[in-house]
Amino acid sequence: MSPFKRCLRQYVEHNIHVSFAVFCLVLLTYRYAGIPADLNYLVFAFLGTIVAYSYIKNVPAQVSFKSGVFLLLQRSPWWVHIMGIISVLLVATFSVVQQIGLVFFMILSLAYILPGPAKLAPFRDYGAIKIVIVALVWSGVTVLLPLRLLHHISEKTLLLFLAQTLWIIVLTIPFEFRDSGKDVLRHPTWPQKLGPLRTKILGTVLLIICAVIHLYLSFGPEIESDLLITFWGSPFLITLCLTCFGLLMAQSNQSYWYSAFWIEAIPIAWLLMTYFY
């Protein structure tokens, strides 16, 4: 492996690439909403994503809370813990609404990696739910919390959150194809549960619903109390096309770079198109 590919692989495996993707989605929300970007929140979104993904990767399924914390501290690099401390300090600068929202999404994430109470199986036992949880957390962190609208959830805010959730689900489906060859049937991926063709058809339908929601947000009746925000425009439409292409070309024997780099680069490309198109 060449030095460049070795560095690129480290960039991906240390979750820096996915963190840039989340950072770009937060910045896109600020830009489309026409409100000043909160630098503290942007830094938190970037560092917090690195910490969250690093910790999740280092906690195996079905371990006790005590064992999970021990493995997390033991296996994660020291610099990840430093980033975690910085993230907590940044959270202290947020509004109470944002802090409550972060606690909710943190609990949702933990519900996936830690066992449930008593004899209930963890959410990870239901592999098909995994990408829904990922999409809900990503949408909450990149749409709801930056807008600070949890104290006033209007119809259009919920529609925007729903559209972003559907798009992120589709963006994540290629990872399900990648994992379908190694996940056991007790932890089914969408391709394992529905079949590759039906999964791609479902993903395409979700993208169409996402586009329809944004059409409504752009051209539907206005509500004076709403913050009128939609991602509609040429960069968004190109992003939908790239997402659809990535979905249709996904397969179980895809290369390492297909999902880990190219699919996760779509939010970055969306931001670049928004600023330079």
N, C-alpha and C positions, 0 to 999 in steps of 0.2 A: 504494500500500500504506500502510495506517495505521501510525502510530508503534508501536502495540501489536503488530501483526503483524510489523513489522520487527524489533522486539526479540525476539519469540517465535521468529522464524526464525533469528536469531543464536544464541539459546539452544539451538536444535536443531542448527544447522550447526556450532557449536563443540563439539558432543558432550557438552554438559552434561546434556542430558535422558537420554541413554543411560547416562551415568555415575551419575545418580541411580537408574536402574533397577538397575544392578549393586549399588550401595550398599544398596538396599532388599532385594535377594535375600540379601546377606551378613547383614544385620540379622535377616532372617527365619530364617536358619539358626541364629543364636545364640539367638533367642527360642524356636524350637521345640525346640532341644536343651536349653534350660534352663541355659545356661552364660553367664557374664558376657561382654559384648561387648568385644572388643579394639579400643580407640579407634584405635591406630596402624594396625591392619589395615583398619578401616573407612575411615580417611582415605586409606590407600594404594589401596584398591579404587576409591575415587572419583577420585582424581587419576590413578592408573595407567590407568584406563579412558579418561580424556580424552587422555592422552599416547598410548596405544596406538592409538586410533582416529584421532587427528590424524596420527600418523606413517604409519599404513597408507594413509590417503587421499592422502598426499603422495608415496608411492613407487609409480610405475607398474610394471606387470608386465614381467618379462623384462629387468631391468636388472642389471648387475653389482653386486656388493656395494659396491664403491667408489663407483660412480655413485649407487647407492641411498642411501648415507649422505650423500653430497653434496647430493642433491636433498632429502632429509629435513631437513637442517640449513638449506638455503636457503629452502624453501617454508613450513616450519612457523613460526608466530608465536613471538616470543622468550619469551612467557609460558609456552608449552608446554614449552620446554626447562627453564625454572625449575621447573615442576611435575615434570618428569622427574628433575631432581636431587633434589627433595624426596622423590620416590617411592623413589629408590635409598637415600637416608638412612633412610627408614622400614623398608626391607627389612633393613637392618642390625640392627634390633631384633627381628626374627622368629627363631623357632627354626630350627635347621638343617634340620629336616624341611620346614618351610614354604619355606625358601630353595631347597632342591633341587626342590621341587614347582614353584615359580615359574620356575626355569630350564627345567624340562621344558615348561611351558606357553608360555614365551617362544619356545623353539625350535619348538614346534608352530605358533605364530603366524607366525614368520619363514619357516617352510616354505611358507606360503601366499603371502607377498609377495616372497620372493627366489628366484632360480633355484636349482635343485638342482645337485649336482655333475656335472661333465662335461657330457654332452649331454642329461641328463634334464631334462624340462620342469618348471617350477614347478607347485605344486599349483593355482595359480590357473588353469592351463590346463584343469583339470577342474572347471568351474563347479559341478557337482552336489555336489562334495565340500566346497565352501565353507561351507555352513551346518552341516555335521557338525563341521568344525574349530571354527567359532564356538561351537557348542553344547558341545563338549568343554572348550574353554577356559573358557567362562562357568561350566559346572558345576564344574570344578576349582577355580576362583577363589572361587565362591560356596558350595560345599558341602564339598569335601575339605579345602582349606587352612584355612578357619575352624575346622573341627573338629580339625585337626591329627591326622588319623587315618591318614596315609600310612605310619606305622610299624606300624600294626595294621589292615590292611584286612580287615574281616569281611564275611560274606555280606550282612548288612543294610546295611552302609556302601556296598558296591558296588551294591546294588539301589537305594538312595537316589540315588546318583550317576547310575545308568542312567535312573531315572525323571525326574530333573531334566534330563538331557541330551535325552531324548525330548520333554519339554515345551518346552524352548528351541528345538529343531528346528522344532516346530510354530509357535512364536511367531515364528520367523524366516521361515517360508514366505511370508507376505504381502510381504516384501521381495523374494523371488524373483519373485512376480507383477509387482511394480513394475519390476524390472530385466529382465523377459522381453522387453519391447519394445525394449530398447536393447542387450542382450548379443548378440554374434554367435554363430552356431551352434557355433563351435569352443570356446566357453565356455558350454555349455548350463546353463540354470537348470532346476530341477525341473519347472516347467510346460512348458518347451520339450522336456524329455526325456520326460516321462510324459504330458503333456497336462494342462490345467487340472482336469478332472474327476477323473482318477486321482490327481493330486497332492492334491486336497482329500480324497479317500477315504483315501489313505495317511495324511495328517495326522490325520484323525479316528481311524483305527485306532491310531496312535501315542499319541493322547490317552487312548484306552481302555486301552491297555497301561499307560500311566503311572498311571491311576486304579487299575487292578488291583494294580500293585506297591505302591501306598500302602495299599490295603486289606490286603494281606498284611503290610505293615510294622505296621499298626495292630492287626490281629486274628490274625496268624499266631503260630506258636510262639515263645516268648521264649527268648533265649540270654543267659545271665547275663553273659557277657563283652562283649556288644554294648552300645554306646550306643544306647538305644532312641529313635529319632527318626523321626517321620513328619509330613508337612505336612497330614495328613487333618483335615478340619473344614469348617465352612460357608465360611469365607473361601477355602479351597483349592478347594472345589467350585464356588464362584462364579467363581473365577479360571479354572478349566477351561472353564466355560461361556463366559466372555468370550473366551478364547483360541479356542474352537471357532467362536464367532460371527465373530471377526476373520478366521479362516481361510476360512470359507464365503463371507464377503462380499468377500474379496480379489479383485482383478482387475487386469489389466495397465494399464488407463487410470485407476487410482485417483488421488485427489487427492494432492498433496504431503504433506498432514498425516495421511493415513490411517495409513501405516506409521511415518513419521518421528516422529509425535507420539502418536497414539492407541494404536497397538499397543505402542510402547515405554512407554506409561503404565500398562500392565497390571500389571507388577511393583510399581509405586508404589501402584496401587489395592489390590493384594493386601496390602501392608504396612499401609495405612490401615485396611482392613477388619479385619486381625488385631488392631490396637490399639483400634479404636473400634466394632467390630461388636457 
